[in-house]
Amino acid sequence: MGKETAEETIVITEQSKAFFHNNVDFCVGTGRMGLALTQEYMDQLRLVQEEIGFRYIRGHGLFCDDMAIYQEYEEDGVKKAEYNFTYLDRVMDAYRSVGIRPFLELGFMPYKMARGTQTLFYWKGNTTPPKDYNAWCRMVQALLRHLMERYGADEVVTWPIEVWNEPNLPGFWENADMQEYFKLFHKTFDAIKEVDRRFQVGGPAICGVNDEEWMRAFLEYCRDNKLAIDSVTRHHYTIELPEEIGHYAYSELIPAEDGFANLKTSRDIIDSFAEYKGLPMHITEFNTSYTPKGVIHDTNLNAAAIALQLSRLGDVNESYSYWTFGDVFEETGVPFTPFHGGFGLVANGCIPKPTFWTFVFFKKLKEGDGDCVYRDDNMVLMKCKDGSFRGVAWNIAGHSAKTSKAVEKEENKEVKKEAKGKEKKVSDKEVRKLKLSLPAKGGYCLLTRTVDEKTCNPLRVWHDLGEPSHLSEEQRKLLVEAAKPFVRTKRKEAEDGQLSVKLELERNAVVYFEVKPGEVRPDRGYDYERAVR
């Protein structure tokens, strides 16, 4: 396949403006909370916080038995409950030490409180309702009051709360019993608000299975029972059904438009209720693949695909939480190799994956204190208060060439054929060349940080090393070195009030760029050109 090198020209004027809600750093996901007691977990989280700095972290297993919160003892022949917050305090203190707060997902069920024996995952989280809803509510209230006493009520009430996880899947909630979940949500909601009405409580935390039915029924239940919910939550994954081989899962991306349309449907359902119109919708999990052995997660394709997601998820959602920050994660068991398709931004050994840098780059867009002046499905550009520009551009090459459902519904076959051809062209574009014309005067420094298959691809280096299951320290350091973006700078001069900037993006590249004004001011007697000739 030959490389396409047609240059795309984008002209920015003083009047250019585009909508872009960038909440990239609001929340990130994690495996079960008990893993925060391990060193590798905290090493990875510390790295993520140093480079990105998320505000909240959301994970499963708050009430699972490895956290040891719910205990029972017998007195005078009567079973009584007591609560052990030793591990909870360790986890919360560890989070606070790296500048992150919990987004509290309330689940799963303590074994001694559970009505049934159904579990899921390697660590056997119980996913059945409580035997006694009053006991469940007392435990939730005890936890919140303990946190408020330890960290301050005014602080803890700012921690968002979500009731359960994916109850529309029978594995996560016994029989995917909708009415039973509504009962759990209602009683939990009332119990939380009894502690402090300032808590922000949301649900139903569903994934994309019967999501329209669940979303509408949930809001109808809340309306009919006069529940003043604070947010609506759901999940967002963007692959076809994967093919599983051995320890791994292989999949293709769905057309991005189909995923965005699905989210828009949820937004429209919320807004169709007068009581909940405009209510925040939080995507409390998103990624490409929904399996922790999805090989796509380790690739440059994933980094480029997530760049597109980050550019548009803010259109209808208040926030969107990547699942997950790191690969210390054991849903299907302990991984055999450092690169195994784990969800994380960081591979085991504290090796940043390409997608890690996508988040770093979008966070840098926020730090520029500017306004969005251009956005399309390949780039976001910000103009900052100091006259500089910051942007992220990407080139998704290798995604599924299937057309979106919207295209498939077109009645006109010629229109459908043309649309298919356009999408095929995008998916085959090996190199994308962009020429930006920016309003400017004087001299500038162009800085680029490039992540692509050639310059920042630790997965390929690991493969070339022979795919070692257990890294030596020398190999680990080499992979960390191979996981860094390629940095390049260049002096540029504006002409006739315009500055021309050219970017070249290889397949599955994500490029962060800054165009910063400033003249060269050499020290007395210093001549750079003479020094380097």
Buried (B, 14 or more C-beta within 10 A) or exposed (E): EEEEEEEEEBEBEEEBEEEBEBBBBBBBBBBBBBBBBEEBBBBBBBBBBEBBBBBBBBBBBBBBBBBBBBEEEEEEEEEEBEBEBEBBEBBBEBBEEBEBBBBBBBBBBBBBBBBEEBBBBEBBBBBBBBEEBEBBBBBBBBBBBBBBEBBEBEEBBEBBBBBBBBBBBBEBBBEBBBEBBBBBBBBBBEBBBEBBEEBBBBBBBBBBEBBBEBBBBBBEBBBEEEBEBBBBBBBBBBBEEBEEEEBBBBBBBBBBBBBBEBBEBBBEBBBEBEEBEEBBBBBBBBBBBBBBBBBBBBBBBBBBBBBBBBBBBBBBBBBBBBBBBBBBBBBBEEBEBBBBBBBBBBBBBBBBBBBBBBBBBBBBBBEBEBEBBBBEBBBBBBBBEEBBBBBBBBBBBBBBBBBBEEBEEBEEEEEBEEBBEEBEEBBBBBBBBBEBBBBBBEBBBBBBBBBBBEBBBBBBBBEEBEEEEEBEEEBBEBBBEBBBBEEEEEEBEBEEEBBBBEBBBBBBBBBBBBBBBEEEEEEEEEEEEEEEE
